[in-house]
Amino acid sequence: MRSDFSRLFWFGWFLAMLLVPAGMYAAGMRARPIEERPMSRPPDFNTARLFDPAYYGALDKALVEQNPAREMAIKAYARLGYFLFGDVTGTQVAAGKDGWIHLRQTLLGDCIPEERMKSQVDNLAALGNALEASGKSYLFTVAPDKEAIYNDKLTPAQAELSACRTANREQLDTLLKQSGMEYFDAWSALRKLRAEIAQPVYVPYETHWTEYGSTVFIEHIVKLFAPELNLGPLVEIEPQTKTPDLGRMAGMYFQRDFARVRFDRGGHQNRNSNQVPHPEPGRPFVHNTSTSNGAPLSSRRVLILHDSFMYEAWDQVSQFFGDTLYMHWDSLTPERLATLVSTADVIIIQTVEREAFERLSTHFETDAYASAILASSPELEAEAETFWPRPPSDAP
């Protein structure tokens, strides 16, 4: 009997594996890309490939990825492992305490010798000096990894594993404070904010700060570069529903509502956003302009070197500055920075902590950026205008 039941069970399971996807497909349901690449397509058939193992391997991969039930199965498997056993799938993420998920990149890394990091910070400070010598205002900040703000959500093993990351963080913060740069200590600001408000400044399934978290940076920017403007009280607006990045990396794909906030300055400020292609490698620039039917906007042109943390703050920046250009770190070169700086009034440099050490090593082993700024010429401003045209109201 046991043998008959087993055979019946596995036959039913096999039948379900065939019929459920077929039924979903017949109902019009189709698989969608759930990874950061296009789905595999079935290879072209010809009789010469009938005995080619590679053909069947490619066909099998395409059939799996085109299966309408695949995403549902991945979610079910990932959620079962997480909620029953406290484990997550994949190598990019790790389960912490109290249901929190962490990016492994923020836990791993070697300790960086102080003399090497100091040399890189010195070259970064030289860039700041060159900007000041060129009549530009600037600010540098490091957006913390959430483990720096919620270190109580690490397991003891994870805290021990991330000892070098913690040491590197403290060393970089100290060197930046000693450098004489215009520097915003976001680590201290966000720890203070966490203690003061009930709303989360990071969330369990995300690597980024929330819009509440980003407001401490925005407030500092406004007070530093546009002190004549009124901040206004912070108010919540309609929440945004999105898939947290760590949930996606863990294979769970669950959606959550994220709080959205704005400064109530009176009236309303509207942001217009345009991608600006350029011929060199890297992401397009993003040119944000804004208008206001109430409180005034600063006329200062703001260049922001950034990563994904600033995406949470675009609307907040545009509540105060009417003309901003965003350049992602993956588009950065000394020549390109010098070109865009030539037409900017303010330069804001933001990097996330988990990338900060590699970016310092990649870009600031020498003083190439300071040299490029100091060697800039009037011709650069005309070139910059092709990427960063002035809004009509600012035209001479």
Sequence and secondary structure as in RCSB ss.txt:
>XXXX:A:sequence
MRSDFSRLFWFGWFLAMLLVPAGMYAAGMRARPIEERPMSRPPDFNTARLFDPAYYGALDKALVEQNPAREMAIK
AYARLGYFLFGDVTGTQVAAGKDGWIHLRQTLLGDCIPEERMKSQVDNLAALGNALEASGKSYLFTVAPDKEAIY
NDKLTPAQAELSACRTANREQLDTLLKQSGMEYFDAWSALRKLRAEIAQPVYVPYETHWTEYGSTVFIEHIVKLF
APELNLGPLVEIEPQTKTPDLGRMAGMYFQRDFARVRFDRGGHQNRNSNQVPHPEPGRPFVHNTSTSNGAPLSSR
RVLILHDSFMYEAWDQVSQFFGDTLYMHWDSLTPERLATLVSTADVIIIQTVEREAFERLSTHFETDAYASAILA
SSPELEAEAETFWPRPPSDAP
>XXXX:A:secstr
 HHHHHHHHHHHHHHHHHHHHHHHHHTT      SSS         GGGTT HHHHHHHHHHHHHT TTHHHHHH
HHHHHHHHHHS   SSSEEE STT EEEGGGT      HHHHHHHHHHHHHHHHHHHHTT EEEEEEE  HHHH 
GGGS HHHHHHTHHHHHHHHHHHHHHHHTT  EE HHHHHHHHHHH SS SB TT SSB HHHHHHHHHHHHHHH
 TTS    EEEEEEEEE  HHHHHTT    EEEEEEEE  SS EEEEEEEE  SSSS  EEEEEEEESSS  B  
 EEEEE GGGGGGHHHHHTTBSEEEEEEGGG  HHHHHHHHTT SEEEEEEEHHHHHHHHHHH SSSHHHHHHHT
  HHHHHHHHHHS   GGG  
